[in-house]
Amino acid sequence: MTKFLLAVHVIAAIVAVGPVTVAASMFPPAARRAFGAPGDADALATTRLLHRICRVYAVVGVAVPVFGFATASNMGVLGDTWLIVSIVLTALAAGVLALLVLPRQSAVLERAEGDGAVVEEVPGERATAARAATVRLAMVTGIFNLLWATVTVLMIIRPGSTTGA
């Protein structure tokens, strides 16, 4: 049963977390393109799609810790330091995604979609504000991705593991 749970946990991580990390990383440059070409429906559609991927796969990603806990319980490692650190980092990553990345993506998307309602008093001011928002979003997304990369490394190395790796 442990091998089955571990396989489902790893597959869920690849299928759910992978798309979120990629789509979240692609969102800021796509949003900058949408701001750079306000009439470009394709650029805006790409930005919407990336945001939708992030939202949907964030929900699907709940399966990762669920199967992770089941696997850890079967392996008898729930109290191991490497696992506790991984759980804390996973919770931080989920928090960054839910509280920072997704809301900022929504705000940037709303700004890009509200293109016709914006009145520019100073030429380029809107583009500068949009770029600043996407740069901050890219930074937060990088933190999210770094947290997941750290969890992945901990899951592979597992300090104290008896696998000899």
N, C-alpha and C positions, 0 to 999 in steps of 0.2 A: 504494500500500500504506500510506503514511503516513496518508492521510486515513481509511482504514478502521481502522487501529490507534487513531488519535486518537478516532474516533467510538466505538469499543468502549470505550476508556479512559473517555471522558466518560459514556457510558451506564452503565458499571459503577460509576462514582463516584456517579451519581444513584441508581441502583437499589440499590446495596449500602450506601454510606456514609449516604445520606439517611435510610433507615429506622433505622439504628443511632443516629444523632444525635437523631432525634425520639423513638424509644422510650426511649433512655437518659434523655432530659430528662423524659419523662412518668413514669418509674419512681418517683422519690422522692415526688412527690405521691400517686401511686397507692398506694405502700406506706404512707404516712401515713394514707390513708383505710382501708386494711386494718387497721392498728393501732387506728384510732379506732373501728372497728366489728368486733370480733373474730369475731362470728358471721356476718359478711357474706361469703358464699361468692363473690359476684360481684366484690367488691373484691379478694379474694385471687386469683381466677382472672385478673383483669386484670393484677395484678402478675406472676403466673406467665407470662402471655402476653408482656408487655413484656420480661421477662428472656429468654424463648425467642427473641424477635425479635432482641434484641441479640446473643445467642450465635450464632444461625444466620447473620445478616447479617455478623457479624464474620468468619466463615469465608469467606463469599461475597466479602467485601471484599478478600481477598487478590488477586483478579483486577485490582483497580485499580492497584496498583504494578506488577504483572506487565505489563499492557498499557501502563502509563506508561513503563516501561523500554524496551519494544519501540518505542514511539513516539519517545522521546527518542533512541534509537539510530539510528533511521531519519532523524530530523531532524538528527543530528549535534550535539546540544546536551548530551550527557552531562557535559561538563566545565564547563558554564555555572554561574555562581554561584547564580542564582535556582533552578536545578534542584537543585543540591546542597543548598541551604537547604530546598527543598521536600521532598527525600528525608529529610533529618534530622528535619524537623517531622512528616512522615508516620510515620517510625519512632517518634518520641516519642508521637504520637497512638495508634499501635498498642500501644505499651507501656503507656500510661495505660489503654487499654481492657482489655487482657489482664491486666495486673497489679493494677489498682486498681478500675476500674468493675465488671467482671464478677464478681470475687470478692466485692466489697462488696455487689453486688446479691444474690448467692447467700446471703451471710450475713444480709442483711436479710430475704430471703424465708424462710430457715430459721427465723428468729426469729418471723416472722409466722405461718408454718405450725405452729410449736411452741406455739401459743397455749394449748392445754389443759395443757401441761406446766409452764407458768410459774406460780409462786406469788408473788403480790404481797404483800410485807410492808408496804410503804408505798403507800397509794393514789396512783395517778398516776405512780409511779416507772418503771413499764414504759413508759408513754407518753412520758415525758421521755427515757428512754434511746433509745427507738425514733426519736423526733424528732431527737435529736442524730445518730444514725447516718444518717438520711436527709438531714439538712442537710449532713453531711460528704460523703455520696455525691453530692448535688447540686453541691457545689463541685468535686469531682473530675470530674464529668460536664461541668460548665461549662468546665473546662480542656481536656478532650477536644474539646469543640465549638469552642472558640476556636482550638485547633491546626488543626482541619480548615478552619475559616473562613480562617485565615491562608494555608494551602496553596492554597485555592481562589482567593484574591485573587492570590497569586503566579502561579498558573497562568493567570489572565486577563490580568494586567498584564505579566508576563514582562519584567522589566527588560532593556533592550537589544534588545527585540523589533524586528523590521523591519516589523511589521504596521501601524505608525503609530498604534496605539491608545494 
